[in-house]
Amino acid sequence: MGRFVRRFLAAIVFTVTTVWFASSAWAAEARTVTPLTAWATTSSPGTVPAYRAAAASPRLVVCRPGGSLTGLARELASECRYHEIQAAVDAVRAPGTTIYVLPGTYHEPSALGKPKGRCASLDDATPLSYDDQQSCPHLQSLISVTGQTGLQIEGVGGPVIIEGKKQVGIRADRANGFYLRGVTVRGFTEDGVSVGETDGFALDHVTGLANGGHGLAAYTSDHGLITDCSASGNGDAGIATASASDQRGGRLSIEIRRCTSYGNLIGYSGTAGDSVYVHDNVFNGNSTGAMLDSSVQAAGMPQNHAMFVANRVFDNNANFYHDCDKLCPRRAVPVGTGMLLAGGDENTYASNMVYDNWRYGFAQYWIPASRRGETDPAKARDTSHGNRYVGNLMGVTPEGTAAPNGVDFWWDEEGDRNCWQSNASSQGYPRSDPAVLPSCDHPSASGPYAQQGNPAKIAVVTACAAYEPGRPTPKGCDWLATPRRPVA
């Protein structure tokens, strides 16, 4: 790591823990927000499940015929009673059971039969209720975990690959305490792993590869941990949390740490990504590295109180829109963007290294509440307020080499209490649009565009919102073209 980078990161330790709370005016105007120091060092209370080290009991063992086994897998082989993971899930009788899956590729042929009875009358292309998922577990999913408490599924002894022709690889619904570890889930038309309405879950050393939607996803869940994961080649987001538990800054809901997400449309996506803590990850080689948004009607809107700390976000310049034909992305994001906030409040971005993103390092714009179907006039302008960008290093690699972003910070100029402070770049001060950004001592409060945003910028955002897969690029939308590489 270069000398400049070391010195700058050392300075961040002081900066991010003190700078924006120094102003009494800021504290009086802002909502009650838990300080960064408390969020970054205090474990989330509640029911994040603990990992049960091998060989835990009670346990069931799943194996594939043939192959040579070593270590723990060899020790457990004599206990194997199942050749499909779903069969073991269905055999669980006690909370806190661990299912060990020995090396192999699992296609789960029993889940692939044609639906019968009432299940045959359901439309598998639409969202199903929990009761329907429980009654028809394989209508959409290869492996279904519904209602079990404290179930741990762990791949041991070598690669464990789950692949198939369903929409979802592993679905865990209302499966409180669910722990998944050491598996690769690939090739599904929607999500590799989907956790829904679950209080307490962990995805640990799980890989989501080449799925049509998300690699790893959590919906309407709380007390979650996604750690040491990998996501690549997914059609939408490598990692996604939607409608994470809305704690309004009281505590964290889902923690995402030490993951690598690359070669997706989006590295991490948080639609109503409320109270998520995203830290020490690598997002690279996507179209957009990480984003939060309030663009659809969903629980927990508008998005609020996320934290992005110490992530490395670089080279997010992949273009999946060019000559995509029938495989075009489902939504428009600005190609060449490190981190995007598309409507959200009270979010903190601190100590991130953001470089070599050819359009924007960070971008923030507001989303009118009407875009997500909100009709209450009092909520019309409920994004984007109270967001802080503090102590980020822009346009510099870990080795200290200049690798500029197109623009370090891009803002549509709408919103109250937004601020940028103590950020640095390879050129000294970050380059921004507008050229001067509000500091955290004097956050945004007025200006010609504070109410509705800069019309020229909003025109581009609005044009791109009209994007439809497979249709011509909307007039006035320049997001879908690869930007020119900036000159160092």
Number of C-alpha atoms within 10 A of each C-alpha: 10 12 10 14 21 13 10 18 18 10 14 19 13 11 18 23 16 13 16 23 14 11 13 10 12 17 13 9 12 13 13 12 15 13 14 15 12 11 17 14 8 10 12 18 10 12 14 23 20 14 14 14 8 12 12 15 12 13 19 22 23 23 24 16 9 7 7 8 15 12 10 14 20 14 12 21 18 10 14 16 13 17 17 20 24 20 16 21 22 12 11 17 10 13 13 19 21 27 23 29 32 26 22 18 16 20 18 17 10 11 21 16 9 9 15 10 8 10 17 12 9 14 11 14 9 8 10 15 9 16 10 14 20 15 13 20 21 25 26 26 28 28 25 25 22 22 16 21 18 20 26 25 23 23 23 21 19 16 15 19 18 23 21 23 15 21 23 30 30 25 26 25 24 20 22 26 24 28 25 24 21 20 24 24 27 27 24 28 20 22 35 36 29 22 27 23 19 23 23 25 30 25 24 20 19 26 27 29 26 25 30 23 27 35 38 29 25 29 22 20 24 28 25 31 22 23 20 18 25 23 30 26 26 32 25 26 33 37 31 27 29 23 23 28 26 25 16 21 22 13 22 27 28 28 21 24 20 17 25 22 30 28 27 33 34 34 36 32 24 25 28 32 32 33 28 30 23 22 22 19 25 22 29 28 26 34 31 36 36 30 25 26 26 29 23 17 16 16 17 20 25 27 33 30 26 27 24 21 23 21 22 22 29 32 24 34 28 22 24 20 24 11 10 12 11 9 13 17 21 16 14 21 22 24 28 32 36 36 28 22 23 21 28 30 29 25 26 20 23 26 27 23 26 33 30 29 36 26 28 29 33 25 22 22 24 27 26 19 24 16 14 15 12 15 11 9 9 9 13 14 18 19 26 29 24 25 26 22 24 26 28 26 28 33 28 24 22 16 12 15 15 18 23 29 31 24 21 29 23 22 20 22 28 26 28 20 23 25 21 23 21 21 21 21 23 20 13 9 13 21 21 18 15 13 9 9 19 16 19 24 18 16 24 22 15 13 11 10 13 15 14 16 19 17 12 9 14 18 14 16 23 14 16 22 16 13 20 15 16 15 10 8 19 16 11 12 19 16 22 20 16 19 19 11 16 14 10 12
